[in-house]
Amino acid sequence: MNLNLPNTITVGRILAAPFIAALPFIASPSARLVAFLLYVVAAVTDYYDGMLARTRNLITDLGRLLDPLADKLLLFATLIPMFVLMAPVNDALVPTRAQSIDAARLQFITPFGQIGLPWWVVISAIGPAKWKTGFQSVWVGSAYFWFFAATLARAEGWTSAAWFAFANFNGIVGTITMIASVFLTLYSLVLYLRRYAVVFAP
């Protein structure tokens, strides 16, 4: 097993994924801040380990195996709390026990109303899906920061105009990047199907 520096960083992302998934369910500002910071580190190292492997000629078969695994685990780890904690209250798809979680009402606040996450699409990262990854990272980051900020705002009783201005800004950024991610996912899916249509041709 060739566990060089890029591969070690990738393994670190894999090990961080369960914490990124679990910490948002602890309804405290500090736990949700740690979840946000862990996500930021994981998202940055996702770019850094690949660049390191390419520039230092450290690409290995193990890295080719671990990197996509780490990417999918990180995505899955963030989707769990985002689905449960941002879904509309009484959403039929959310487990019953999750209805009692305070953050089940932590949807993005925007001037157009509250916006949550009821679903997501995952496909291979080709073409514009590389852009999708960037938008997706901003979207997930804004959601994870929102878990922390909204929990702290509740605990401190923030009701100022400055707080609501920030909440709307964060919600708009999260919503726009979510929409861009979904659009680029669907567009990439079309390209993916066109590229590999020959595999399914009779």
BAGU-541127 format. One record per atom (N, C-alpha, C): residue in one letter; x, y, z. Coordinates in steps of 0.2 Angstrom, whole numbers, padded with zeros to 4 digits, always signed. Example, Ala and Ser with C-alpha at 12.3 -4.5 7.8 and 13.67 -1.06 7.14 Angstrom:
REM residues 2
a+0066-0028+0039/a+0062-0022+0039/a+0066-0016+0039/s+0064-0011+0035/s+0068-0005+0036/s+0064+0000+0039/
END
This chain:
REM residues 202
m+0004-0006+0000/m+0000+0000+0000/m+0004+0006+0000/n+0003+0011-0005/n+0007+0017-0006/n+0004+0023-0003/l+0005+0024+0004/l+0001+0029+0007/l+0005+0035+0008/n+0006+0038+0002/n+0010+0044+0001/n+0006+0050+0004/l+0009+0056+0004/l+0005+0062+0007/l-0001+0063+0004/p-0002+0064-0003/p-0009+0065-0006/p-0014+0059-0003/n-0012+0053-0003/n-0016+0048-0001/n-0018+0048+0006/t-0013+0051+0010/t-0014+0052+0018/t-0020+0057+0019/i-0019+0062+0015/i-0024+0068+0015/i-0031+0065+0013/t-0031+0061+0008/t-0038+0058+0006/t-0040+0054+0011/v-0036+0050+0015/v-0039+0045+0020/v-0041+0050+0026/g-0038+0055+0027/g-0041+0060+0032/g-0048+0062+0031/r-0049+0064+0024/r-0056+0066+0022/r-0061+0060+0023/i-0059+0054+0022/i-0063+0048+0023/i-0065+0048+0031/l-0060+0049+0035/l-0061+0048+0042/l-0065+0054+0045/a-0065+0060+0042/a-0068+0065+0044/a-0076+0065+0042/a-0077+0061+0037/a-0084+0061+0034/a-0090+0059+0040/p-0088+0054+0044/p-0094+0053+0049/p-0095+0058+0054/f-0089+0062+0056/f-0090+0068+0060/f-0094+0073+0057/i-0093+0074+0050/i-0096+0079+0047/i-0104+0078+0046/a-0105+0071+0046/a-0112+0069+0046/a-0116+0070+0052/a-0112+0068+0058/a-0115+0068+0064/a-0116+0074+0068/l-0110+0078+0068/l-0110+0084+0072/l-0116+0089+0071/p-0119+0090+0065/p-0124+0095+0065/p-0131+0093+0068/f-0131+0086+0070/f-0137+0084+0074/f-0136+0086+0081/i-0131+0088+0084/i-0130+0090+0090/i-0132+0098+0090/a-0137+0099+0094/a-0140+0106+0093/a-0137+0111+0098/s-0131+0112+0096/s-0127+0117+0100/s-0123+0121+0094/p-0122+0128+0096/p-0118+0132+0091/p-0111+0129+0090/s-0107+0127+0095/s-0100+0124+0095/s-0100+0118+0091/a-0104+0113+0092/a-0104+0107+0088/a-0105+0109+0080/r-0110+0113+0079/r-0111+0115+0072/r-0106+0119+0069/l-0102+0123+0073/l-0096+0127+0070/l-0091+0122+0069/v-0090+0117+0073/v-0085+0112+0071/v-0086+0108+0065/a-0093+0106+0064/a-0095+0103+0058/a-0093+0107+0052/f-0095+0114+0052/f-0093+0118+0047/f-0086+0119+0045/l-0082+0119+0050/l-0074+0120+0049/l-0072+0113+0047/l-0074+0108+0049/l-0072+0101+0046/l-0074+0101+0039/y-0080+0103+0037/y-0082+0103+0030/y-0077+0107+0026/v-0076+0113+0028/v-0071+0118+0024/v-0064+0114+0023/v-0062+0111+0029/v-0055+0108+0028/v-0056+0102+0023/a-0061+0098+0023/a-0062+0093+0019/a-0062+0095+0012/a-0066+0101+0010/a-0067+0103+0004/a-0061+0106+0001/v-0057+0109+0005/v-0051+0112+0002/v-0046+0107+0001/t-0045+0102+0005/t-0040+0096+0004/t-0042+0092-0002/d-0049+0092-0003/d-0051+0088-0009/d-0048+0091-0016/y-0047+0098-0016/y-0043+0101-0021/y-0036+0100-0021/y-0033+0101-0014/y-0026+0101-0013/y-0023+0094-0014/d-0026+0088-0012/d-0023+0082-0013/d-0022+0080-0020/g-0027+0082-0024/g-0026+0080-0031/g-0021+0084-0035/m-0020+0091-0033/m-0015+0095-0036/m-0008+0093-0034/l-0008+0091-0027/l-0001+0088-0025/l+0001+0082-0028/a-0004+0077-0030/a-0002+0071-0033/a+0000+0072-0040/r-0003+0077-0044/r-0001+0079-0051/r+0005+0082-0051/t+0006+0087-0047/t+0012+0092-0048/t+0019+0088-0045/r+0018+0083-0041/r+0024+0080-0038/r+0024+0073-0041/n+0020+0071-0046/n+0020+0065-0049/n+0019+0059-0044/l+0014+0060-0039/l+0013+0055-0034/l+0006+0051-0035/i+0004+0051-0041/i-0002+0048-0043/i-0001+0040-0043/t-0005+0037-0039/t-0005+0030-0038/t-0012+0026-0039/d-0012+0020-0040/d-0018+0016-0040/d-0022+0017-0034/l-0019+0017-0028/l-0023+0018-0022/l-0026+0025-0022/g-0023+0030-0024/g-0026+0036-0024/g-0032+0037-0029/r-0031+0033-0035/r-0037+0033-0040/r-0043+0030-0037/l-0041+0025-0032/l-0047+0022-0029/l-0050+0026-0023/l-0045+0029-0019/l-0047+0032-0013/l-0051+0039-0014/d-0048+0043-0019/d-0051+0049-0021/d-0058+0050-0022/p-0061+0046-0027/p-0068+0046-0028/p-0072+0043-0022/l-0069+0038-0019/l-0072+0036-0013/l-0073+0041-0008/a-0068+0045-0007/a-0068+0051-0002/a-0073+0056-0004/d-0073+0057-0011/d-0078+0062-0013/d-0085+0060-0012/k-0087+0054-0013/k-0094+0052-0012/k-0096+0051-0005/l-0091+0049-0001/l-0092+0049+0006/l-0094+0056+0009/l-0090+0061+0007/l-0091+0068+0009/l-0097+0070+0007/l-0099+0069+0001/l-0106+0071-0002/l-0111+0068+0002/f-0111+0061+0003/f-0116+0058+0007/f-0116+0060+0014/a-0111+0062+0017/a-0110+0064+0024/a-0114+0071+0025/t-0113+0075+0020/t-0117+0081+0020/t-0124+0081+0019/l-0126+0076+0014/l-0133+0076+0012/l-0137+0074+0018/i-0135+0069+0022/i-0139+0067+0028/i-0142+0072+0032/p-0137+0076+0035/p-0140+0082+0039/p-0143+0087+0035/m-0141+0088+0029/m-0145+0094+0025/m-0152+0091+0023/f-0153+0085+0022/f-0159+0082+0020/f-0164+0083+0026/v-0161+0080+0032/v-0165+0080+0038/v-0167+0087+0041/l-0161+0091+0042/l-0162+0097+0045/l-0164+0103+0041/m-0164+0102+0035/m-0167+0108+0031/m-0174+0106+0027/a-0176+0100+0028/a-0182+0098+0025/a-0188+0102+0028/p-0193+0103+0024/p-0199+0106+0027/p-0202+0102+0033/v-0205+0106+0038/v-0208+0102+0044/v-0213+0098+0041/n-0214+0092+0044/n-0219+0087+0042/n-0218+0084+0035/d-0212+0085+0033/d-0210+0082+0026/d-0211+0074+0027/a-0215+0071+0023/a-0216+0064+0023/a-0210+0059+0023/l-0205+0062+0019/l-0199+0058+0018/l-0194+0058+0024/v-0195+0063+0029/v-0191+0064+0035/v-0193+0059+0040/p-0188+0055+0043/p-0190+0050+0048/p-0193+0054+0054/t-0198+0050+0057/t-0203+0053+0062/t-0199+0056+0068/r-0193+0053+0070/r-0190+0055+0076/r-0186+0062+0074/a-0185+0063+0068/a-0181+0069+0066/a-0186+0075+0066/q-0192+0074+0067/q-0197+0080+0067/q-0196+0084+0074/s-0193+0080+0079/s-0192+0084+0085/s-0185+0088+0085/i-0181+0087+0080/i-0175+0090+0080/i-0176+0098+0079/d-0173+0102+0083/d-0175+0109+0082/d-0173+0112+0076/a-0167+0109+0073/a-0165+0111+0066/a-0169+0109+0061/a-0174+0105+0062/a-0179+0103+0056/a-0182+0110+0053/r-0181+0115+0057/r-0184+0122+0054/r-0178+0126+0052/l-0173+0124+0050/l-0167+0128+0049/l-0166+0128+0041/q-0171+0130+0038/q-0171+0131+0030/q-0167+0138+0029/f-0165+0139+0023/f-0162+0145+0021/f-0167+0150+0022/i-0166+0156+0025/i-0170+0162+0025/i-0168+0166+0019/t-0173+0168+0014/t-0172+0172+0009/t-0178+0177+0008/p-0177+0182+0004/p-0183+0187+0004/p-0189+0184+0000/f-0188+0178-0003/f-0193+0174-0006/f-0196+0169-0002/g-0194+0168+0004/g-0197+0163+0009/g-0191+0158+0011/q-0193+0153+0015/q-0188+0148+0017/q-0187+0143+0012/i-0181+0141+0011/i-0179+0136+0005/i-0175+0131+0009/g-0177+0124+0008/g-0174+0119+0011/g-0171+0114+0005/l-0169+0108+0007/l-0166+0103+0003/l-0170+0097+0003/p-0175+0095-0002/p-0178+0089-0001/p-0175+0083-0005/w-0170+0084-0010/w-0167+0079-0014/w-0160+0081-0017/w-0157+0077-0020/w-0151+0078-0023/w-0149+0073-0029/v-0145+0075-0033/v-0143+0071-0039/v-0135+0070-0039/v-0133+0064-0040/v-0125+0063-0040/v-0124+0059-0046/i-0119+0062-0050/i-0117+0059-0056/i-0109+0060-0056/s-0106+0056-0061/s-0099+0057-0062/s-0097+0064-0064/a-0091+0066-0061/a-0089+0073-0062/a-0085+0074-0069/i-0089+0075-0074/i-0086+0077-0081/i-0088+0083-0083/g-0084+0086-0088/g-0086+0093-0091/g-0089+0098-0086/p-0095+0101-0087/p-0097+0106-0082/p-0098+0103-0075/a-0098+0097-0074/a-0099+0094-0067/a-0093+0097-0063/k-0087+0099-0066/k-0082+0101-0062/k-0084+0108-0059/w-0088+0112-0063/w-0091+0118-0061/w-0096+0117-0055/k-0100+0111-0056/k-0105+0109-0052/k-0102+0108-0045/t-0096+0105-0045/t-0093+0104-0038/t-0091+0110-0035/g-0089+0115-0038/g-0087+0122-0035/g-0094+0125-0032/f-0099+0125-0036/f-0105+0128-0034/f-0108+0124-0028/q-0107+0117-0028/q-0110+0113-0023/q-0106+0114-0017/s-0099+0115-0017/s-0095+0116-0011/s-0098+0123-0007/v-0099+0128-0011/v-0101+0134-0008/v-0108+0133-0005/w-0113+0130-0009/w-0119+0128-0006/w-0119+0124+0000/v-0115+0119+0000/v-0115+0115+0007/v-0112+0119+0012/g-0106+0123+0011/g-0103+0127+0016/g-0108+0132+0019/s-0112+0135+0014/s-0117+0140+0017/s-0122+0137+0021/a-0124+0131+0019/a-0129+0127+0024/a-0126+0125+0030/y-0120+0123+0030/y-0117+0121+0037/y-0115+0127+0041/f-0113+0132+0038/f-0113+0138+0042/f-0119+0141+0045/w-0125+0140+0041/w-0131+0142+0043/w-0133+0138+0049/f-0132+0131+0049/f-0133+0127+0055/f-0131+0130+0061/f-0124+0132+0061/f-0121+0136+0066/f-0124+0142+0068/a-0124+0147+0063/a-0126+0154+0064/a-0134+0154+0067/a-0138+0150+0064/a-0145+0150+0066/a-0146+0148+0073/t-0142+0142+0075/t-0142+0140+0082/t-0140+0145+0087/l-0134+0148+0085/l-0132+0153+0089/l-0137+0159+0090/a-0140+0161+0084/a-0145+0167+0084/a-0151+0165+0089/r-0153+0159+0089/r-0158+0157+0093/r-0156+0157+0101/a-0150+0154+0102/a-0148+0154+0109/a-0147+0161+0112/e-0145+0166+0107/e-0143+0173+0110/e-0149+0177+0109/g-0154+0175+0105/g-0160+0179+0104/g-0159+0185+0099/w-0155+0184+0094/w-0154+0189+0089/w-0160+0191+0085/t-0162+0197+0085/t-0168+0199+0081/t-0166+0206+0077/s-0160+0208+0077/s-0158+0214+0074/s-0159+0214+0066/a-0159+0220+0063/a-0159+0220+0056/a-0153+0218+0053/a-0147+0219+0056/a-0141+0216+0054/a-0141+0208+0053/w-0144+0205+0058/w-0144+0198+0058/w-0148+0196+0052/f-0154+0199+0051/f-0159+0196+0046/f-0156+0198+0039/a-0152+0203+0039/a-0148+0205+0033/a-0143+0199+0031/f-0139+0197+0036/f-0135+0192+0035/f-0138+0185+0033/a-0144+0184+0037/a-0148+0178+0036/a-0150+0178+0028/n-0152+0183+0026/n-0155+0184+0019/n-0149+0183+0014/f-0143+0186+0016/f-0137+0185+0011/f-0135+0178+0011/n-0135+0175+0017/n-0132+0168+0017/n-0137+0163+0013/g-0144+0165+0014/g-0149+0161+0011/g-0149+0162+0003/i-0148+0168+0001/i-0148+0169-0006/i-0142+0166-0009/v-0136+0166-0006/v-0130+0163-0009/v-0131+0155-0009/g-0134+0152-0003/g-0135+0145-0003/g-0140+0143-0009/t-0145+0147-0009/t-0150+0145-0014/t-0148+0145-0021/i-0144+0151-0023/i-0142+0152-0030/i-0137+0146-0032/t-0132+0145-0027/t-0127+0140-0028/t-0131+0133-0029/m-0136+0132-0025/m-0140+0125-0025/m-0143+0125-0032/i-0146+0130-0034/i-0149+0130-0041/i-0144+0129-0046/a-0139+0132-0046/a-0133+0131-0051/a-0131+0124-0051/s-0130+0121-0045/s-0127+0114-0044/s-0132+0110-0048/v-0139+0110-0046/v-0144+0106-0049/v-0144+0107-0057/f-0144+0113-0059/f-0144+0114-0067/f-0137+0111-0070/l-0131+0112-0067/l-0125+0109-0070/l-0125+0102-0069/t-0128+0099-0064/t-0129+0092-0063/t-0133+0089-0069/l-0139+0092-0070/l-0143+0089-0076/l-0140+0090-0082/y-0136+0096-0084/y-0133+0097-0090/y-0127+0092-0091/s-0124+0091-0085/s-0118+0086-0086/s-0121+0079-0087/l-0127+0077-0084/l-0130+0071-0085/l-0131+0070-0092/v-0134+0075-0096/v-0135+0074-0103/v-0129+0073-0107/l-0123+0077-0105/l-0117+0075-0108/l-0114+0068-0107/y-0115+0066-0101/y-0113+0059-0099/y-0117+0054-0103/l-0123+0055-0103/l-0127+0050-0107/l-0125+0050-0115/r-0124+0056-0117/r-0122+0056-0124/r-0115+0053-0125/r-0111+0054-0121/r-0104+0051-0121/r-0104+0044-0121/y-0108+0041-0117/y-0108+0034-0116/y-0114+0030-0119/a-0118+0034-0123/a-0124+0031-0126/a-0122+0024-0130/v-0116+0025-0133/v-0113+0019-0137/v-0113+0013-0133/v-0112+0013-0127/v-0112+0007-0122/v-0118+0003-0122/f-0124+0007-0123/f-0131+0004-0122/f-0134+0003-0129/a-0130+0005-0135/a-0132+0004-0141/a-0133-0003-0143/p-0138-0006-0147/p-0138-0013-0149/p-0133-0015-0154/
END
